[in-house]
Protein backbone atom coordinates (compact mmCIF):
# COMPACT_ATOMS: atom_id res chain seq x y z
CA UNK A 1 0.00 0.00 0.00
CA UNK A 2 2.97 2.33 0.48
CA UNK A 3 3.34 2.76 -3.28
CA UNK A 4 0.01 4.60 -3.35
CA UNK A 5 1.49 7.46 -1.30
CA UNK A 6 3.03 10.27 -3.40
CA UNK A 7 6.80 10.29 -2.96
CA UNK A 8 7.19 14.06 -3.02
CA UNK A 9 5.31 17.27 -3.61
CA UNK A 10 7.06 19.93 -5.67
CA UNK A 11 6.34 23.60 -5.09
CA UNK A 12 7.07 26.32 -7.63
CA UNK A 13 8.70 28.52 -4.97
CA UNK A 14 12.46 28.62 -5.43
CA UNK A 15 14.60 28.69 -2.29
CA UNK A 16 17.53 31.03 -2.79
CA UNK A 17 19.71 33.47 -0.88
CA UNK A 18 18.44 37.03 -0.62
CA UNK A 19 19.78 39.33 -3.29
CA UNK A 20 22.07 42.16 -2.25
CA UNK A 21 20.86 45.68 -2.98
CA UNK A 22 22.33 47.48 -5.99
CA UNK A 23 22.31 51.19 -5.11
CA UNK A 24 24.75 53.36 -7.01
CA UNK A 25 22.83 53.23 -10.29
CA UNK A 26 19.79 54.65 -8.51
CA UNK A 27 21.78 57.34 -6.67
CA UNK A 28 24.10 58.53 -9.45
CA UNK A 29 23.16 60.44 -12.60
CA UNK A 30 22.70 58.20 -15.65
CA UNK A 31 23.20 59.03 -19.33
CA UNK A 32 22.66 56.94 -22.47
CA UNK A 33 25.22 56.95 -25.28
CA UNK A 34 23.67 56.65 -28.76
CA UNK A 35 26.01 56.12 -31.71
CA UNK A 36 29.11 57.85 -30.35
CA UNK A 37 31.98 55.94 -28.76
CA UNK A 38 32.36 58.30 -25.83
CA UNK A 39 30.27 60.63 -23.69
CA UNK A 40 32.06 63.88 -22.85
CA UNK A 41 31.26 66.80 -20.58
CA UNK A 42 32.74 70.29 -20.49
CA UNK A 43 34.14 71.24 -17.10
CA UNK A 44 35.21 74.48 -15.50
CA UNK A 45 38.92 73.86 -15.09
CA UNK A 46 39.54 77.18 -13.35
CA UNK A 47 37.27 80.05 -12.38
CA UNK A 48 37.48 83.75 -13.07
CA UNK A 49 39.27 85.84 -10.48
CA UNK A 50 37.41 87.83 -7.85
CA UNK A 51 36.00 91.24 -8.58
CA UNK A 52 38.09 94.09 -7.10
CA UNK A 53 37.23 97.34 -5.42
CA UNK A 54 38.28 100.41 -7.36
CA UNK A 55 37.44 103.96 -8.27
CA UNK A 56 34.81 105.50 -10.50
CA UNK A 57 37.09 105.92 -13.51
CA UNK A 58 39.07 102.68 -13.26
CA UNK A 59 38.19 99.07 -14.01
CA UNK A 60 39.92 95.87 -13.03
CA UNK A 61 42.65 94.32 -15.15
CA UNK A 62 41.30 91.84 -17.70
CA UNK A 63 41.14 88.35 -16.20
CA UNK A 64 42.51 85.37 -18.16
CA UNK A 65 42.13 82.58 -15.60
CA UNK A 66 38.69 81.27 -16.63
CA UNK A 67 39.32 77.98 -18.46
CA UNK A 68 37.25 75.05 -19.69
CA UNK A 69 38.30 71.40 -19.49
CA UNK A 70 36.70 68.09 -20.41
CA UNK A 71 35.73 64.82 -18.75
CA UNK A 72 34.67 61.72 -20.63
CA UNK A 73 33.08 58.32 -20.06
CA UNK A 74 33.55 55.36 -22.41
CA UNK A 75 31.11 52.46 -21.87
CA UNK A 76 33.00 49.19 -21.39
CA UNK A 77 31.54 45.79 -22.39
CA UNK A 78 30.30 43.36 -19.77
CA UNK A 79 29.22 39.90 -20.98
CA UNK A 80 27.76 36.64 -19.70
CA UNK A 81 26.60 33.36 -21.30
CA UNK A 82 24.59 30.41 -19.99
CA UNK A 83 23.24 27.22 -21.60
CA UNK A 84 19.78 25.85 -20.74
CA UNK A 85 18.34 22.49 -21.78
CA UNK A 86 15.38 22.81 -24.16
CA UNK A 87 13.59 20.05 -22.24
CA UNK A 88 13.63 22.13 -19.09
CA UNK A 89 11.11 24.69 -20.34
CA UNK A 90 8.22 22.24 -20.57
CA UNK A 91 9.14 20.07 -17.59
CA UNK A 92 10.02 22.62 -14.93
CA UNK A 93 7.48 23.94 -12.43
CA UNK A 94 9.04 27.41 -12.58
CA UNK A 95 9.29 29.93 -15.40
CA UNK A 96 12.79 28.99 -16.54
CA UNK A 97 13.13 31.74 -19.15
CA UNK A 98 12.08 34.44 -16.71
CA UNK A 99 14.28 33.04 -13.95
CA UNK A 100 17.41 32.84 -16.13
CA UNK A 101 16.91 36.38 -17.42
CA UNK A 102 16.34 37.68 -13.91
CA UNK A 103 19.49 36.01 -12.58
CA UNK A 104 21.63 37.24 -15.46
CA UNK A 105 20.32 40.78 -15.02
CA UNK A 106 21.04 40.65 -11.29
CA UNK A 107 24.57 39.36 -11.83
CA UNK A 108 25.22 42.16 -14.29
CA UNK A 109 23.98 44.56 -11.63
CA UNK A 110 26.22 43.23 -8.88
CA UNK A 111 29.36 43.31 -11.04
CA UNK A 112 28.59 46.89 -12.06
CA UNK A 113 27.85 47.86 -8.45
CA UNK A 114 31.19 46.47 -7.31
CA UNK A 115 32.96 48.50 -10.03
CA UNK A 116 31.03 51.68 -9.18
CA UNK A 117 32.28 51.17 -5.62
CA UNK A 118 35.89 50.07 -6.07
CA UNK A 119 36.69 49.80 -9.81
CA UNK A 120 40.11 50.98 -10.95
CA UNK A 121 38.91 52.77 -14.09
CA UNK A 122 40.86 50.52 -16.48
CA UNK A 123 38.28 49.04 -18.90
CA UNK A 124 35.77 49.37 -16.08
CA UNK A 125 34.16 52.16 -14.04
CA UNK A 126 36.16 54.19 -11.54
CA UNK A 127 34.91 53.55 -8.02
CA UNK A 128 33.77 55.89 -5.28
CA UNK A 129 36.10 54.23 -2.79
CA UNK A 130 39.09 54.20 -5.15
CA UNK A 131 41.77 56.80 -4.45
CA UNK A 132 42.43 58.41 -7.81
CA UNK A 133 43.36 61.82 -9.17
CA UNK A 134 40.81 61.13 -11.92
CA UNK A 135 37.99 60.59 -9.42
CA UNK A 136 38.15 61.05 -5.66
CA UNK A 137 41.66 61.76 -4.45
CA UNK A 138 42.85 61.30 -0.88
CA UNK A 139 42.08 65.01 -0.37
CA UNK A 140 38.43 63.97 0.18
CA UNK A 141 39.38 61.52 2.95
CA UNK A 142 38.69 62.67 6.50
CA UNK A 143 40.67 61.24 9.43
CA UNK A 144 39.77 63.88 12.05
CA UNK A 145 38.73 62.00 15.17
CA UNK A 146 39.27 58.66 13.43
CA UNK A 147 40.25 55.41 15.13
CA UNK A 148 41.87 52.21 13.92
CA UNK A 149 39.28 50.11 15.76
CA UNK A 150 35.83 51.69 15.50
CA UNK A 151 34.17 54.78 14.08
CA UNK A 152 33.79 57.71 16.46
CA UNK A 153 31.07 60.35 16.67
CA UNK A 154 33.68 63.07 16.04
CA UNK A 155 34.85 61.29 12.91
CA UNK A 156 31.33 60.92 11.52
CA UNK A 157 30.54 64.58 12.19
CA UNK A 158 33.84 65.80 10.70
CA UNK A 159 33.23 63.74 7.57
CA UNK A 160 29.75 65.19 7.09
CA UNK A 161 30.82 68.81 7.55
CA UNK A 162 33.71 68.35 5.16
CA UNK A 163 30.98 68.91 2.56
CA UNK A 164 29.81 72.38 1.61
CA UNK A 165 26.25 73.20 2.63
CA UNK A 166 25.04 73.03 -0.99
CA UNK A 167 26.05 69.35 -1.18
CA UNK A 168 24.89 68.47 2.34
CA UNK A 169 21.33 69.45 1.43
CA UNK A 170 21.14 66.63 -1.14
CA UNK A 171 23.64 64.22 0.41
CA UNK A 172 23.24 60.55 1.24
CA UNK A 173 25.43 58.22 3.27
CA UNK A 174 26.69 54.91 1.86
CA UNK A 175 28.45 52.26 3.93
CA UNK A 176 28.62 48.58 4.82
CA UNK A 177 26.41 47.11 7.56
CA UNK A 178 29.56 46.48 9.64
CA UNK A 179 30.27 50.19 9.71
CA UNK A 180 26.60 50.92 10.39
CA UNK A 181 26.60 48.51 13.32
CA UNK A 182 29.69 50.18 14.79
CA UNK A 183 28.28 53.69 14.76
CA UNK A 184 24.91 52.45 15.98
CA UNK A 185 26.65 51.04 19.09
CA UNK A 186 28.43 54.28 20.03
CA UNK A 187 27.61 55.21 23.64
CA UNK A 188 28.12 58.23 25.91
CA UNK A 189 29.65 58.17 29.39
CA UNK A 190 26.33 56.96 30.81
CA UNK A 191 26.08 54.05 28.35
CA UNK A 192 23.30 55.75 26.41
CA UNK A 193 23.41 55.24 22.68
CA UNK A 194 24.53 58.41 20.91
CA UNK A 195 22.80 57.71 17.63
CA UNK A 196 19.16 56.88 17.17
CA UNK A 197 17.94 56.07 13.66
CA UNK A 198 16.47 59.57 13.35
CA UNK A 199 19.92 61.15 13.82
CA UNK A 200 22.50 62.22 16.40
CA UNK A 201 21.01 63.89 19.46
CA UNK A 202 17.37 63.03 18.70
CA UNK A 203 15.45 61.61 21.64
CA UNK A 204 12.76 60.05 19.43
CA UNK A 205 14.38 57.02 17.80
CA UNK A 206 11.85 56.52 15.04
CA UNK A 207 10.01 59.42 13.45
CA UNK A 208 6.78 58.53 11.69
CA UNK A 209 6.88 59.36 8.00
CA UNK A 210 10.65 59.88 7.87
CA UNK A 211 13.37 57.44 6.73
CA UNK A 212 16.23 56.49 9.00
CA UNK A 213 18.83 59.25 8.92
CA UNK A 214 22.35 60.02 10.03
CA UNK A 215 22.97 63.70 10.79
CA UNK A 216 19.73 64.53 9.05
CA UNK A 217 20.50 62.74 5.79
CA UNK A 218 19.35 59.28 4.58
CA UNK A 219 21.76 56.38 4.61
CA UNK A 220 22.08 53.23 2.52
CA UNK A 221 23.69 49.92 3.38
CA UNK A 222 25.71 48.11 0.72
CA UNK A 223 27.37 44.73 0.81
CA UNK A 224 29.77 46.01 -1.85
CA UNK A 225 31.26 48.85 0.19
CA UNK A 226 34.28 48.25 2.48
CA UNK A 227 33.45 46.15 5.53
CA UNK A 228 36.41 46.85 7.82
CA UNK A 229 37.26 49.87 9.94
CA UNK A 230 41.05 50.04 10.07
CA UNK A 231 43.32 51.31 7.31
CA UNK A 232 45.78 48.49 6.67
CA UNK A 233 49.46 48.94 5.91
CA UNK A 234 52.17 47.18 3.94
CA UNK A 235 55.41 47.97 5.73
CA UNK A 236 55.39 51.72 6.27
CA UNK A 237 53.07 52.40 3.34
CA UNK A 238 49.35 52.83 3.95
CA UNK A 239 47.14 51.04 1.45
CA UNK A 240 43.48 51.49 0.63
CA UNK A 241 41.45 50.76 3.72
CA UNK A 242 37.85 51.12 4.79
CA UNK A 243 35.57 54.06 4.20
CA UNK A 244 32.09 55.37 4.64
CA UNK A 245 31.10 57.96 2.08
CA UNK A 246 28.63 60.82 2.10
CA UNK A 247 27.80 63.15 -0.75
CA UNK A 248 25.50 64.34 -3.48
CA UNK A 249 25.60 61.32 -5.80
CA UNK A 250 23.43 62.90 -8.48
CA UNK A 251 25.79 65.85 -8.80
CA UNK A 252 29.03 63.96 -8.31
CA UNK A 253 28.83 60.47 -9.88
CA UNK A 254 27.96 60.02 -13.57
CA UNK A 255 27.08 56.73 -15.29
CA UNK A 256 27.12 56.29 -19.08
CA UNK A 257 25.31 53.29 -20.62
CA UNK A 258 25.30 52.13 -24.24
CA UNK A 259 21.74 51.84 -25.54
CA UNK A 260 20.18 48.82 -27.24
CA UNK A 261 21.93 46.11 -25.23
CA UNK A 262 20.57 43.41 -22.97
CA UNK A 263 19.92 39.66 -22.72
CA UNK A 264 19.08 37.58 -25.81
CA UNK A 265 18.07 33.90 -26.16
CA UNK A 266 19.38 31.91 -29.15
CA UNK A 267 17.85 28.52 -29.95
CA UNK A 268 20.19 27.35 -32.76
CA UNK A 269 23.75 27.99 -31.57
CA UNK A 270 23.81 24.82 -29.43
CA UNK A 271 20.95 22.94 -31.10
CA UNK A 272 23.16 19.86 -31.53
CA UNK A 273 23.23 19.48 -27.73
CA UNK A 274 19.54 20.38 -27.41
CA UNK A 275 20.29 23.57 -25.51
CA UNK A 276 19.35 27.22 -25.75
CA UNK A 277 22.02 29.88 -25.32
CA UNK A 278 21.48 33.03 -23.33
CA UNK A 279 23.97 35.82 -23.99
CA UNK A 280 23.97 39.04 -22.05
CA UNK A 281 25.83 42.13 -23.22
CA UNK A 282 25.87 45.44 -21.43
CA UNK A 283 28.20 48.40 -21.76
CA UNK A 284 28.63 50.97 -19.03
CA UNK A 285 31.11 53.34 -17.48
CA UNK A 286 31.01 55.45 -14.37
CA UNK A 287 33.22 57.83 -12.44
CA UNK A 288 33.15 60.55 -9.81
CA UNK A 289 33.09 63.77 -11.85
CA UNK A 290 32.87 66.35 -9.07
CA UNK A 291 35.28 65.65 -6.24
CA UNK A 292 34.00 68.21 -3.77
CA UNK A 293 30.53 66.64 -3.87
CA UNK A 294 31.82 63.74 -1.72
CA UNK A 295 33.52 63.20 1.61
CA UNK A 296 34.96 59.87 2.77
CA UNK A 297 35.53 58.69 6.33
CA UNK A 298 38.84 56.88 6.57
CA UNK A 299 40.08 54.80 9.47
CA UNK A 300 43.60 55.23 10.76
CA UNK A 301 46.40 52.68 10.29
CA UNK A 302 46.46 49.55 12.40
WOGI-V318483 format. One record per residue. N is the residue number from 1. RES is the residue in one letter. SS is DSSP state (helix for helix, strand for strand, loop for the rest). PHI is phi in whole degrees, -180 to 180 (999 if undefined). Layout:
n = <N N>
res = <RES RES>
ss = <SS SS>
phi = <PHI PHI>
This chain:
n = <1 2 3 4 5 6 7 8 9 10 11 12 13 14 15 16 17 18 19 20 21 22 23 24 25 26 27 28 29 30 31 32 33 34 35 36 37 38 39 40 41 42 43 44 45 46 47 48 49 50 51 52 53 54 55 56 57 58 59 60 61 62 63 64 65 66 67 68 69 70 71 72 73 74 75 76 77 78 79 80 81 82 83 84 85 86 87 88 89 90 91 92 93 94 95 96 97 98 99 100 101 102 103 104 105 106 107 108 109 110 111 112 113 114 115 116 117 118 119 120 121 122 123 124 125 126 127 128 129 130 131 132 133 134 135 136 137 138 139 140 141 142 143 144 145 146 147 148 149 150 151 152 153 154 155 156 157 158 159 160 161 162 163 164 165 166 167 168 169 170 171 172 173 174 175 176 177 178 179 180 181 182 183 184 185 186 187 188 189 190 191 192 193 194 195 196 197 198 199 200 201 202 203 204 205 206 207 208 209 210 211 212 213 214 215 216 217 218 219 220 221 222 223 224 225 226 227 228 229 230 231 232 233 234 235 236 237 238 239 240 241 242 243 244 245 246 247 248 249 250 251 252 253 254 255 256 257 258 259 260 261 262 263 264 265 266 267 268 269 270 271 272 273 274 275 276 277 278 279 280 281 282 283 284 285 286 287 288 289 290 291 292 293 294 295 296 297 298 299 300 301 302>
res = <X X X X X X X X X X X X X X X X X X X X X X X X X X X X X X X X X X X X X X X X X X X X X X X X X X X X X X X X X X X X X X X X X X X X X X X X X X X X X X X X X X X X X X X X X X X X X X X X X X X X X X X X X X X X X X X X X X X X X X X X X X X X X X X X X X X X X X X X X X X X X X X X X X X X X X X X X X X X X X X X X X X X X X X X X X X X X X X X X X X X X X X X X X X X X X X X X X X X X X X X X X X X X X X X X X X X X X X X X X X X X X X X X X X X X X X X X X X X X X X X X X X X X X X X X X X X X X X X X X X X X X X X X X X X X X X X X X X X X X X X X X X X X X X X X X X X X X X X X X X X X X>
ss = <loop helix helix helix loop loop loop loop loop loop loop loop loop loop loop loop loop loop loop loop loop loop loop helix helix helix helix loop strand strand strand strand strand loop loop loop loop loop strand strand strand strand strand strand strand strand loop loop loop loop loop loop loop loop loop loop loop loop loop loop loop loop loop loop loop loop strand strand strand strand strand strand strand loop loop strand strand strand strand strand strand strand strand strand strand helix helix helix helix helix helix loop loop loop loop helix helix helix helix helix helix helix helix helix helix helix helix helix helix helix helix helix helix helix helix helix helix helix loop strand loop loop loop loop loop strand loop loop loop loop strand loop loop loop loop strand loop helix helix helix strand strand loop loop loop loop loop loop loop loop loop loop helix helix helix helix helix helix helix helix loop loop loop loop helix helix helix helix loop loop loop strand strand strand strand loop helix helix helix helix helix helix helix helix loop loop strand loop loop loop loop loop strand loop strand strand loop loop strand strand loop loop loop loop loop loop loop loop loop loop loop loop strand strand loop loop strand strand strand strand strand loop loop loop loop loop loop loop loop loop strand loop strand strand loop loop strand strand loop loop loop loop strand strand strand strand strand loop helix helix helix helix strand strand strand strand strand strand loop loop loop loop strand strand strand strand strand strand strand strand helix helix helix loop strand strand strand strand strand strand strand strand strand strand strand strand strand strand loop loop helix helix helix strand strand strand strand strand loop loop strand loop>
phi = <999 -63 -71 -84 -91 -56 -72 -155 -117 -104 -101 -77 -68 -102 -85 -152 -65 -65 -77 -76 -69 -114 -112 -61 -64 -85 -91 -78 -99 -104 -130 -114 -95 -115 85 -71 -83 -145 -107 -119 -133 -74 -130 -88 -70 -151 -96 -69 -69 -68 -66 -124 -77 -151 -117 -62 -104 -129 -121 -67 -63 -57 -92 -125 -89 -67 -140 -112 -117 -151 -122 -140 -127 -119 -57 -104 -74 -132 -129 -155 -143 -145 -105 -131 -62 -64 -67 -67 -61 -86 -102 -84 -83 -112 -78 -63 -60 -65 -67 -62 -63 -65 -70 -63 -61 -65 -67 -60 -63 -71 -66 -65 -60 -61 -71 -63 -84 -136 -63 -94 84 -98 57 -164 -61 -99 -81 -67 -98 -92 -77 -155 -68 -88 -133 -108 -80 -67 -64 -93 -89 -112 -120 -58 74 -77 -130 -88 -109 -143 -63 -123 -61 -62 -68 -62 -66 -63 -65 -65 -86 -74 -87 -67 -59 -62 -83 -62 -62 -116 -81 -135 -93 -141 -160 -78 -63 -65 -66 -61 -61 -66 -76 -67 -92 -64 -129 -88 -65 -101 66 -88 -69 -73 -108 -105 -55 -81 139 -61 74 -104 -68 -80 -67 -121 -105 -61 86 -124 -73 -60 -136 -126 55 82 -124 -66 -126 -131 -96 -137 -73 -98 -87 -55 -114 -117 -95 -78 -86 -81 -136 -118 66 -100 -103 -75 -115 -54 -115 -95 -144 -117 -131 -137 173 -92 -66 -66 -84 -110 -126 -106 -126 -117 -111 -83 -80 76 -117 174 -115 -122 -112 -116 -102 -114 -57 -119 -62 -64 -106 59 -131 -97 -114 -104 -125 -109 -138 -140 -127 -151 -146 -159 -167 -68 -111 -137 -61 -72 -78 -128 -142 -114 -90 -115 -74 -86 -66 -79>
